Structure formats: C-alpha cells, structure tokens
Amino acid sequence: MKRKLLLAPLTIIMTVTCAIGFSACERHTHAMTHHPATAATCTEDGNVEYWSCSDCGKNFADEDGDEEITTIVIPATGHTYSEEWTSDDDYHWHAATCGHDVEVKDRAEHAWDSGEITAEPTCTEPGVKTYTCTVCDATKTETVSATGHTYSDKWSYDEDYHWYAATCGHNEETKDQSEHTLVDGICTVCDAFIGTKGLEYTLSDDGTYYIVSGIGIAVDENIIIPNMYGGKPVTEIGSQAFYQNQTIQSVAIPDSVTAIGSYAFRECASLTDVTIGSSVETIEKQAFAKCASLENVVIKDGVAMIGETMFWECPLTKIIIPDSVTSIGANAFRDCASLSDVTIGSGVETIGSRAFYGCTIESAVVSASAMDNYMQENGTLPGDASYLIAPGYLKTLILTGEGEMADYLLFGYNKLETLIICEGITSIGYSAFNRCLSLKSIVIPKSVISVGSGATDYCDALETVYYGGTESDWESLDISFTSTELTNAARYYYSETRPTEEGNFWHYDTDGVTPVIWKDETSN
C-alpha cells in the first residue's frame, strides 16, 4: 500500500517533465517581415512600426517576436480647417488647411444685417450703403441714389418771379419758378408784397439791404413798398423819400421795413391812407406830418414806437395804437383836429408831452398807468399840458391796466359820460373822478377793493353803477363815506348768464365792453 502511494506522485512529475522537454524541442521559429512606421494623413491610415510572421500570421512589436501586438493601424486624421472664415459674394466657409483646397466646412449663405450708410449721398453724387454678414463679418455694398437738390419751403422772389430756392448750396438751382399773379400788389401764389415798380433805392453800406430813397420814375398813385428788391430785403424808407409829393394817395409799408426816416412823407397833400407794417421799430420825427388829406392809418401789431410829431396836423378821425407800441413821441398827434376816437395799447409806457394836444377826442381806450405817467411828467393838476386827452371833448373812456389808479386821474373831465374800468384795476384814487359833472354811468370791476375819498365829488349826474361782483362783494368794498354819489346811484351786479333770482343784474354786450342790463323775460 505504501508503495502505491509513492508511485502516483512520481508518475505525475515524470509526465510534466517529459511535456516540457518535448515543447522545448518543438519551439516555432518566426519568419519575420519588418514594417516601418507610416504616419497617418487626412485621407490615408498610417501604421506603427511592427514585424509580422508569415508563418503564424502574428504581428510583433519587436523583431524577436517577444511582444505580440494586435493594433497596428493609425487611423487617418481627417481634414483640418482654418478657424478663420473664407467667403465669396454669396457664401462663407472654413477652408481646409491640409492642402485639400476643395474641402470646406460649415458652408452657408451670408446672413446680411440691415446695413449702414458708409458714404453719404449728396444732391448730385450717389452714396454707399454697406451690409455686414452677422456670421463671418464679410461685407457687401450697394449704391445709394443721389438725394437730388433740396429746396426751401418758403418762396423767394424778385419783382417779376417767385421760386423755391435750393438749400443744398447750389444757388443756381430753383424749383417752380413762375411769374407773379398780382392782386393789389400782392402775389396770390407766394404772398409777396411786390410793390410799385420804378421806385428809387439805395443799397445799404454793408450791401445787405435796400433803402427806399425816392419816388424815382414810379407813376402809381397808390404806392406799395416791396419787401424785396434786387434779391435783398427792403428794410428802410429814407429821410424825405417822398417829401412834399403831391400825387400819391396811399402807401402800404411791408413787414420787412424796420425804420421810417424823418419827413419821409411830410406834406404829401393827396395822401389819404397809410398801412404801417408790423416790424417797424423806429419812426423818425414828422414822418407823416402835415399830410392834409390823411384820414386813415393802420398801424399793425408789432410796431414798436410812434415818433415825435409823426402825424402833426393830419385830419385823422380814428387811430388804434396796438399793444406792441411802447412809446408815443411828443406832439405825435398834435393838432389832429378831427381825431375823435383813440385806442392806446396796453404796452404804451411813455407818452411825450402834448401828444394829443389840439385833438377833439370823444372816445378813448387807454391804460390808467399811461395816463398817470403822463400826468406825472406834465403836472398833477388841471391844465392843458397835464391832460393826456383834452377834457373838453371826452365822453366815453375805457380805462385798462392793473394796480392802483392815481389820485386826480380824471379830475375835471366835465364832458365824460361813460367810464368803463377794466378788470385789473385794484383801487380808485383820491378825487379820481372829482368834477366829472356829466358822468352818468361807471363800470367798476370786482378787482377794485377800495374807493378813495372824494372820488366822485360833484358827479351829480351819476345814475348807474355796474359792479363786476356780487352784492356781498360790494358790501365788503372799502368806499370812502364821502363818495355818496357812487353809493346813491342805481347799482347792478354782474351775471354772465341770465339770473334766476330777482334783483338788478347786468352783463357785457357782444362787444365785450358795453354793459347791458338783464331784464325780466316777461317785461317789455
């Protein structure tokens, strides 16, 4: 039994030994072929360095066949592309950098933006608009048409034609040029104040405007001063330009004129009508003095002043001085014996002495401050010089302005019958209407808060007071106890609409000035 146990291991050892010895005796000898390394390209695979056995078909990393390898191929790299875009007129792409120029990546049409003007067109030359691809920044351009000439929206004109002038610097270019269509000297197309042909002109020293210097060869009786002559504005009427002319009957002065020289129309015996344009700032002395037939004068709003003795001894019957006028010269309307109706604008600050001396003014509109200033300059008590408007004629007065009314303002106006004080006056001064013997009615605005002592002394004819407030407002007025003529007169309270309650009420007429009593609808 013991021998059998020892024999089994021995048998195993011998078997293994014999197998090893047999294997060693039978080891394979490779038939190697060397393959050098080949780099891969963008289109061709490469390989690593290796040896292959033609007998066993295996590949080895070494010549001795000790290290078998299974991966020998290096894959083709594929094409490489630039990071920068390449483009033509229509497309963009990334070009190959591997030498295969036909290969591209990300080829697509351009995505153009809305474009910007990179060269401005002019009136005669085209411009350039540049578009940029939002992907590759490629650009393309297109031509922008020339704008064509641009023209003013205001007419230019001379004596014969009107046109729209170029504003693009090409002064020779015009649009819509045609002859004037005139009615009373005004073109119905361009509104040009063309005026009388044949007048005499003088060019200003700086060569920028013309001055009307005389009648020239003009034969018209109705003179229209043009606002343009020779392509330049007419801004002045020279001193003595029409002095003692015996034929002209009317003169229209355009808004272009800013100055009228002294004696410009003095003693034009046939002159009856004058219109003064709105831009006149300076009117020298006696510009229209002693025009024996001058009855009608229109002074446009915008005129700044009335010169000294401007209308001296003219037979004017009515004059309206606009709010734009700030000063009236001394003797401006002196001895205009027919002048009965005057409106002095609220802008008048100074009035020269005897401005209306010798005038028979019956109706006037004037500011309280203008009357007060005049009185302060020429005396404070009655006397011809201290009266802005002669008291011997004035029957109706509309008093405008703001603030306090001066003492004695209308003292002794013994012909005055109707006085209308406008809203804005805050007080009636001491003896303001004293001895207005004919005063029958007075309008007192709600803005008045006090009436001075003796304001209505000797106003025995006063019958009616039109008050701008309510009865309770009247009760709060500070009225001097001496003003019994005022408190005893019939009194009416303002109501813009027909009142529903009983009482005395009034409203303004359609002219906005004249007081009218509201009457009971059932009364006759």
TORZA-616080 format. One record per residue (C-alpha): chain; x, y, z. Coordinates in steps of 0.5 Angstrom, whole numbers. Layout:
% TORZA-616080
ATOM, A, X, Y, Z;
...
This chain:
% TORZA-616080
ATOM, A, 0, 0, 0;
ATOM, A, 6, 5, 2;
ATOM, A, 9, 3, -5;
ATOM, A, 3, 5, -9;
ATOM, A, 2, 12, -5;
ATOM, A, 9, 14, -7;
ATOM, A, 9, 12, -14;
ATOM, A, 3, 16, -16;
ATOM, A, 7, 23, -15;
ATOM, A, 13, 20, -19;
ATOM, A, 8, 19, -24;
ATOM, A, 6, 26, -25;
ATOM, A, 13, 29, -24;
ATOM, A, 15, 25, -30;
ATOM, A, 9, 27, -34;
ATOM, A, 10, 34, -33;
ATOM, A, 18, 34, -35;
ATOM, A, 17, 30, -41;
ATOM, A, 12, 35, -43;
ATOM, A, 17, 41, -42;
ATOM, A, 22, 38, -45;
ATOM, A, 18, 36, -51;
ATOM, A, 16, 43, -52;
ATOM, A, 23, 46, -52;
ATOM, A, 25, 41, -57;
ATOM, A, 19, 43, -62;
ATOM, A, 19, 51, -61;
ATOM, A, 17, 56, -67;
ATOM, A, 22, 60, -71;
ATOM, A, 18, 66, -74;
ATOM, A, 19, 68, -81;
ATOM, A, 19, 76, -79;
ATOM, A, 18, 82, -84;
ATOM, A, 19, 89, -82;
ATOM, A, 14, 94, -83;
ATOM, A, 17, 101, -82;
ATOM, A, 12, 106, -78;
ATOM, A, 8, 110, -83;
ATOM, A, 5, 117, -81;
ATOM, A, -3, 118, -82;
ATOM, A, -5, 123, -87;
ATOM, A, -12, 127, -87;
ATOM, A, -14, 121, -92;
ATOM, A, -10, 115, -91;
ATOM, A, -9, 111, -85;
ATOM, A, -2, 110, -82;
ATOM, A, 1, 105, -78;
ATOM, A, 6, 103, -72;
ATOM, A, 13, 100, -73;
ATOM, A, 12, 92, -73;
ATOM, A, 14, 86, -75;
ATOM, A, 10, 80, -78;
ATOM, A, 11, 73, -78;
ATOM, A, 9, 70, -85;
ATOM, A, 8, 63, -82;
ATOM, A, 4, 64, -76;
ATOM, A, 1, 71, -78;
ATOM, A, 2, 75, -72;
ATOM, A, 5, 82, -71;
ATOM, A, 10, 84, -66;
ATOM, A, 13, 90, -63;
ATOM, A, 20, 87, -64;
ATOM, A, 24, 83, -69;
ATOM, A, 25, 77, -64;
ATOM, A, 17, 76, -63;
ATOM, A, 17, 77, -56;
ATOM, A, 12, 82, -56;
ATOM, A, 6, 81, -60;
ATOM, A, 1, 87, -62;
ATOM, A, -6, 87, -65;
ATOM, A, -7, 94, -66;
ATOM, A, -2, 97, -72;
ATOM, A, -7, 102, -76;
ATOM, A, -6, 109, -74;
ATOM, A, -13, 112, -77;
ATOM, A, -13, 118, -82;
ATOM, A, -13, 124, -78;
ATOM, A, -19, 127, -83;
ATOM, A, -18, 134, -86;
ATOM, A, -16, 140, -82;
ATOM, A, -20, 147, -83;
ATOM, A, -18, 154, -81;
ATOM, A, -21, 158, -75;
ATOM, A, -22, 164, -80;
ATOM, A, -28, 165, -85;
ATOM, A, -27, 165, -92;
ATOM, A, -32, 168, -97;
ATOM, A, -34, 170, -103;
ATOM, A, -40, 174, -105;
ATOM, A, -46, 169, -103;
ATOM, A, -43, 164, -98;
ATOM, A, -38, 164, -93;
ATOM, A, -34, 157, -90;
ATOM, A, -28, 155, -86;
ATOM, A, -23, 153, -91;
ATOM, A, -18, 146, -91;
ATOM, A, -11, 147, -88;
ATOM, A, -9, 140, -90;
ATOM, A, -8, 142, -97;
ATOM, A, -14, 140, -100;
ATOM, A, -17, 146, -102;
ATOM, A, -23, 143, -105;
ATOM, A, -25, 141, -98;
ATOM, A, -30, 146, -94;
ATOM, A, -33, 146, -87;
ATOM, A, -40, 150, -85;
ATOM, A, -41, 153, -92;
ATOM, A, -47, 157, -92;
ATOM, A, -50, 163, -95;
ATOM, A, -49, 170, -92;
ATOM, A, -53, 173, -86;
ATOM, A, -53, 180, -88;
ATOM, A, -55, 186, -83;
ATOM, A, -60, 192, -85;
ATOM, A, -54, 196, -87;
ATOM, A, -51, 203, -86;
ATOM, A, -49, 209, -90;
ATOM, A, -42, 209, -90;
ATOM, A, -41, 215, -95;
ATOM, A, -47, 220, -95;
ATOM, A, -50, 221, -102;
ATOM, A, -50, 229, -104;
ATOM, A, -55, 232, -108;
ATOM, A, -51, 231, -114;
ATOM, A, -47, 225, -112;
ATOM, A, -49, 218, -110;
ATOM, A, -47, 215, -103;
ATOM, A, -45, 208, -101;
ATOM, A, -49, 203, -96;
ATOM, A, -45, 197, -93;
ATOM, A, -48, 191, -91;
ATOM, A, -44, 186, -86;
ATOM, A, -45, 179, -85;
ATOM, A, -47, 177, -78;
ATOM, A, -43, 171, -78;
ATOM, A, -37, 172, -82;
ATOM, A, -36, 180, -82;
ATOM, A, -36, 180, -90;
ATOM, A, -38, 186, -93;
ATOM, A, -42, 188, -99;
ATOM, A, -44, 195, -101;
ATOM, A, -50, 198, -106;
ATOM, A, -50, 205, -109;
ATOM, A, -55, 210, -105;
ATOM, A, -58, 214, -110;
ATOM, A, -56, 222, -110;
ATOM, A, -61, 226, -106;
ATOM, A, -63, 231, -111;
ATOM, A, -63, 238, -110;
ATOM, A, -67, 240, -103;
ATOM, A, -71, 247, -103;
ATOM, A, -74, 252, -98;
ATOM, A, -81, 251, -97;
ATOM, A, -81, 259, -97;
ATOM, A, -82, 263, -103;
ATOM, A, -76, 267, -106;
ATOM, A, -78, 272, -111;
ATOM, A, -76, 279, -114;
ATOM, A, -80, 284, -118;
ATOM, A, -82, 279, -123;
ATOM, A, -82, 272, -121;
ATOM, A, -82, 267, -115;
ATOM, A, -79, 261, -114;
ATOM, A, -76, 256, -109;
ATOM, A, -69, 257, -108;
ATOM, A, -64, 251, -107;
ATOM, A, -62, 250, -100;
ATOM, A, -56, 245, -102;
ATOM, A, -51, 250, -103;
ATOM, A, -53, 250, -111;
ATOM, A, -56, 257, -111;
ATOM, A, -57, 257, -119;
ATOM, A, -62, 251, -118;
ATOM, A, -69, 253, -117;
ATOM, A, -76, 250, -117;
ATOM, A, -83, 252, -119;
ATOM, A, -80, 259, -122;
ATOM, A, -86, 263, -125;
ATOM, A, -89, 270, -126;
ATOM, A, -92, 273, -120;
ATOM, A, -100, 274, -120;
ATOM, A, -101, 280, -117;
ATOM, A, -108, 283, -114;
ATOM, A, -107, 290, -110;
ATOM, A, -99, 289, -111;
ATOM, A, -99, 282, -107;
ATOM, A, -98, 276, -111;
ATOM, A, -103, 271, -110;
ATOM, A, -98, 265, -110;
ATOM, A, -93, 267, -106;
ATOM, A, -96, 273, -102;
ATOM, A, -90, 277, -104;
ATOM, A, -91, 284, -103;
ATOM, A, -88, 286, -110;
ATOM, A, -90, 293, -110;
ATOM, A, -89, 299, -114;
ATOM, A, -84, 299, -120;
ATOM, A, -80, 305, -121;
ATOM, A, -78, 307, -114;
ATOM, A, -71, 309, -113;
ATOM, A, -67, 305, -108;
ATOM, A, -60, 306, -104;
ATOM, A, -56, 300, -102;
ATOM, A, -54, 300, -95;
ATOM, A, -47, 301, -93;
ATOM, A, -46, 294, -92;
ATOM, A, -49, 291, -98;
ATOM, A, -54, 287, -94;
ATOM, A, -61, 291, -95;
ATOM, A, -64, 297, -99;
ATOM, A, -67, 303, -97;
ATOM, A, -73, 307, -101;
ATOM, A, -70, 314, -102;
ATOM, A, -75, 317, -107;
ATOM, A, -81, 316, -112;
ATOM, A, -76, 315, -118;
ATOM, A, -80, 314, -124;
ATOM, A, -86, 311, -121;
ATOM, A, -92, 314, -123;
ATOM, A, -97, 310, -119;
ATOM, A, -102, 314, -114;
ATOM, A, -102, 308, -109;
ATOM, A, -95, 306, -107;
ATOM, A, -94, 299, -105;
ATOM, A, -87, 299, -102;
ATOM, A, -84, 292, -104;
ATOM, A, -81, 288, -98;
ATOM, A, -75, 285, -103;
ATOM, A, -71, 289, -109;
ATOM, A, -66, 286, -113;
ATOM, A, -66, 280, -109;
ATOM, A, -65, 283, -102;
ATOM, A, -70, 286, -97;
ATOM, A, -72, 293, -97;
ATOM, A, -72, 295, -89;
ATOM, A, -72, 302, -89;
ATOM, A, -75, 308, -92;
ATOM, A, -70, 314, -92;
ATOM, A, -71, 321, -90;
ATOM, A, -75, 326, -94;
ATOM, A, -76, 320, -99;
ATOM, A, -83, 322, -101;
ATOM, A, -83, 329, -98;
ATOM, A, -88, 334, -101;
ATOM, A, -90, 329, -106;
ATOM, A, -97, 332, -109;
ATOM, A, -99, 325, -113;
ATOM, A, -99, 319, -108;
ATOM, A, -106, 318, -105;
ATOM, A, -104, 311, -101;
ATOM, A, -98, 308, -98;
ATOM, A, -97, 301, -96;
ATOM, A, -91, 299, -92;
ATOM, A, -89, 292, -91;
ATOM, A, -87, 288, -85;
ATOM, A, -80, 288, -88;
ATOM, A, -79, 295, -86;
ATOM, A, -76, 297, -79;
ATOM, A, -75, 304, -80;
ATOM, A, -78, 310, -83;
ATOM, A, -74, 316, -83;
ATOM, A, -76, 324, -81;
ATOM, A, -80, 328, -86;
ATOM, A, -81, 321, -90;
ATOM, A, -88, 323, -93;
ATOM, A, -89, 330, -90;
ATOM, A, -93, 335, -93;
ATOM, A, -96, 329, -98;
ATOM, A, -102, 333, -100;
ATOM, A, -106, 328, -103;
ATOM, A, -104, 322, -98;
ATOM, A, -111, 319, -95;
ATOM, A, -109, 312, -93;
ATOM, A, -103, 309, -90;
ATOM, A, -101, 302, -87;
ATOM, A, -95, 301, -83;
ATOM, A, -92, 294, -83;
ATOM, A, -91, 290, -76;
ATOM, A, -84, 290, -76;
ATOM, A, -83, 298, -76;
ATOM, A, -78, 299, -70;
ATOM, A, -76, 307, -71;
ATOM, A, -80, 312, -74;
ATOM, A, -77, 319, -74;
ATOM, A, -80, 326, -73;
ATOM, A, -85, 329, -77;
ATOM, A, -85, 322, -82;
ATOM, A, -93, 324, -84;
ATOM, A, -93, 331, -81;
ATOM, A, -98, 336, -85;
ATOM, A, -101, 331, -90;
ATOM, A, -107, 335, -91;
ATOM, A, -111, 329, -93;
ATOM, A, -109, 323, -89;
ATOM, A, -115, 321, -85;
ATOM, A, -114, 313, -85;
ATOM, A, -108, 310, -81;
ATOM, A, -107, 303, -80;
ATOM, A, -101, 301, -75;
ATOM, A, -100, 293, -75;
ATOM, A, -99, 290, -68;
ATOM, A, -91, 289, -68;
ATOM, A, -90, 297, -69;
ATOM, A, -85, 299, -63;
ATOM, A, -86, 306, -63;
ATOM, A, -89, 313, -65;
ATOM, A, -84, 318, -67;
ATOM, A, -85, 326, -65;
ATOM, A, -90, 330, -69;
ATOM, A, -91, 324, -73;
ATOM, A, -98, 326, -75;
ATOM, A, -98, 333, -73;
ATOM, A, -104, 337, -77;
ATOM, A, -106, 331, -80;
ATOM, A, -114, 330, -81;
ATOM, A, -114, 323, -78;
ATOM, A, -121, 321, -75;
ATOM, A, -119, 315, -71;
ATOM, A, -113, 311, -69;
ATOM, A, -111, 305, -66;
ATOM, A, -105, 304, -63;
ATOM, A, -103, 297, -62;
ATOM, A, -100, 294, -55;
ATOM, A, -94, 293, -58;
ATOM, A, -92, 300, -58;
ATOM, A, -88, 302, -52;
ATOM, A, -87, 310, -53;
ATOM, A, -91, 315, -57;
ATOM, A, -87, 321, -58;
ATOM, A, -88, 329, -56;
ATOM, A, -93, 332, -61;
ATOM, A, -94, 326, -64;
ATOM, A, -102, 327, -66;
ATOM, A, -102, 335, -64;
ATOM, A, -107, 339, -68;
ATOM, A, -110, 333, -71;
ATOM, A, -117, 337, -70;
ATOM, A, -121, 331, -73;
ATOM, A, -119, 326, -68;
ATOM, A, -124, 324, -64;
ATOM, A, -123, 316, -63;
ATOM, A, -117, 314, -60;
ATOM, A, -114, 307, -57;
ATOM, A, -108, 307, -54;
ATOM, A, -105, 300, -53;
ATOM, A, -103, 297, -46;
ATOM, A, -96, 296, -48;
ATOM, A, -95, 304, -48;
ATOM, A, -90, 306, -42;
ATOM, A, -89, 313, -44;
ATOM, A, -92, 319, -48;
ATOM, A, -89, 325, -50;
ATOM, A, -92, 332, -48;
ATOM, A, -98, 335, -52;
ATOM, A, -98, 328, -56;
ATOM, A, -106, 329, -57;
ATOM, A, -106, 337, -56;
ATOM, A, -111, 340, -60;
ATOM, A, -115, 334, -61;
ATOM, A, -122, 333, -60;
ATOM, A, -122, 326, -58;
ATOM, A, -129, 324, -55;
ATOM, A, -128, 316, -54;
ATOM, A, -121, 313, -52;
ATOM, A, -118, 307, -49;
ATOM, A, -112, 308, -45;
ATOM, A, -109, 305, -39;
ATOM, A, -109, 308, -32;
ATOM, A, -102, 308, -32;
ATOM, A, -100, 311, -38;
ATOM, A, -105, 317, -36;
ATOM, A, -102, 317, -29;
ATOM, A, -95, 317, -32;
ATOM, A, -96, 323, -37;
ATOM, A, -100, 327, -31;
ATOM, A, -93, 326, -27;
ATOM, A, -89, 328, -33;
ATOM, A, -93, 334, -34;
ATOM, A, -96, 337, -28;
ATOM, A, -101, 334, -23;
ATOM, A, -107, 339, -23;
ATOM, A, -111, 341, -29;
ATOM, A, -108, 345, -34;
ATOM, A, -108, 344, -42;
ATOM, A, -101, 341, -41;
ATOM, A, -103, 336, -36;
ATOM, A, -108, 333, -39;
ATOM, A, -107, 327, -44;
ATOM, A, -113, 328, -47;
ATOM, A, -117, 334, -47;
ATOM, A, -123, 334, -42;
ATOM, A, -127, 339, -46;
ATOM, A, -129, 333, -51;
ATOM, A, -128, 326, -48;
ATOM, A, -135, 323, -47;
ATOM, A, -133, 316, -47;
ATOM, A, -127, 313, -43;
ATOM, A, -125, 305, -43;
ATOM, A, -119, 305, -37;
ATOM, A, -115, 299, -38;
ATOM, A, -109, 297, -34;
ATOM, A, -107, 294, -27;
ATOM, A, -106, 296, -20;
ATOM, A, -108, 303, -17;
ATOM, A, -111, 308, -20;
ATOM, A, -107, 315, -19;
ATOM, A, -111, 321, -15;
ATOM, A, -114, 326, -19;
ATOM, A, -113, 322, -25;
ATOM, A, -120, 324, -29;
ATOM, A, -120, 331, -25;
ATOM, A, -125, 336, -28;
ATOM, A, -127, 331, -34;
ATOM, A, -133, 335, -34;
ATOM, A, -136, 332, -41;
ATOM, A, -134, 325, -39;
ATOM, A, -141, 321, -39;
ATOM, A, -139, 314, -39;
ATOM, A, -133, 311, -36;
ATOM, A, -131, 303, -36;
ATOM, A, -126, 301, -31;
ATOM, A, -123, 294, -34;
ATOM, A, -121, 288, -29;
ATOM, A, -114, 289, -26;
ATOM, A, -115, 296, -23;
ATOM, A, -115, 295, -15;
ATOM, A, -116, 302, -13;
ATOM, A, -120, 308, -15;
ATOM, A, -115, 314, -12;
ATOM, A, -117, 320, -8;
ATOM, A, -121, 325, -12;
ATOM, A, -120, 321, -18;
ATOM, A, -127, 323, -22;
ATOM, A, -128, 329, -18;
ATOM, A, -132, 334, -22;
ATOM, A, -134, 330, -28;
ATOM, A, -140, 333, -28;
ATOM, A, -143, 330, -34;
ATOM, A, -141, 323, -31;
ATOM, A, -148, 318, -32;
ATOM, A, -145, 311, -31;
ATOM, A, -139, 307, -29;
ATOM, A, -137, 300, -29;
ATOM, A, -133, 298, -23;
ATOM, A, -129, 291, -24;
ATOM, A, -129, 286, -18;
ATOM, A, -122, 287, -18;
ATOM, A, -123, 294, -14;
ATOM, A, -122, 294, -7;
ATOM, A, -122, 301, -5;
ATOM, A, -125, 308, -7;
ATOM, A, -121, 314, -5;
ATOM, A, -124, 320, -1;
ATOM, A, -127, 325, -6;
ATOM, A, -127, 320, -12;
ATOM, A, -134, 322, -14;
ATOM, A, -135, 329, -11;
ATOM, A, -139, 333, -16;
ATOM, A, -141, 327, -20;
ATOM, A, -148, 329, -19;
ATOM, A, -151, 326, -26;
ATOM, A, -148, 319, -24;
ATOM, A, -154, 315, -25;
ATOM, A, -152, 308, -26;
ATOM, A, -146, 304, -23;
ATOM, A, -145, 297, -26;
ATOM, A, -141, 293, -21;
ATOM, A, -137, 287, -23;
ATOM, A, -138, 283, -17;
ATOM, A, -144, 280, -12;
ATOM, A, -148, 284, -7;
ATOM, A, -144, 281, -2;
ATOM, A, -137, 283, -5;
ATOM, A, -140, 290, -6;
ATOM, A, -141, 290, 2;
ATOM, A, -134, 289, 3;
ATOM, A, -131, 294, -1;
ATOM, A, -128, 300, 2;
ATOM, A, -131, 306, 0;
ATOM, A, -130, 313, 3;
ATOM, A, -136, 316, 6;
ATOM, A, -135, 322, 2;
ATOM, A, -137, 318, -4;
ATOM, A, -144, 319, -3;
ATOM, A, -146, 320, -11;
ATOM, A, -143, 313, -12;
ATOM, A, -147, 309, -7;
ATOM, A, -153, 313, -8;
ATOM, A, -153, 311, -16;
ATOM, A, -157, 305, -18;
ATOM, A, -153, 299, -18;
ATOM, A, -153, 293, -22;
ATOM, A, -149, 286, -20;
ATOM, A, -145, 282, -26;
ATOM, A, -148, 276, -28;
ATOM, A, -145, 273, -34;
ATOM, A, -152, 269, -35;
ATOM, A, -159, 271, -34;
ATOM, A, -160, 270, -27;
ATOM, A, -166, 266, -24;
ATOM, A, -167, 270, -18;
ATOM, A, -170, 277, -17;
ATOM, A, -165, 283, -17;
ATOM, A, -161, 288, -21;
ATOM, A, -156, 285, -26;
ATOM, A, -152, 286, -32;
ATOM, A, -147, 283, -37;
ATOM, A, -143, 285, -43;
ATOM, A, -146, 286, -50;
ATOM, A, -143, 282, -55;
ATOM, A, -137, 287, -56;
ATOM, A, -135, 285, -49;
ATOM, A, -134, 292, -47;
ATOM, A, -141, 295, -47;
ATOM, A, -146, 294, -40;
ATOM, A, -153, 291, -41;
ATOM, A, -158, 290, -36;
ATOM, A, -161, 284, -35;
ATOM, A, -169, 285, -36;
ATOM, A, -174, 280, -34;
ATOM, A, -176, 276, -39;
ATOM, A, -183, 278, -38;
ATOM, A, -182, 285, -38;
ATOM, A, -183, 289, -45;
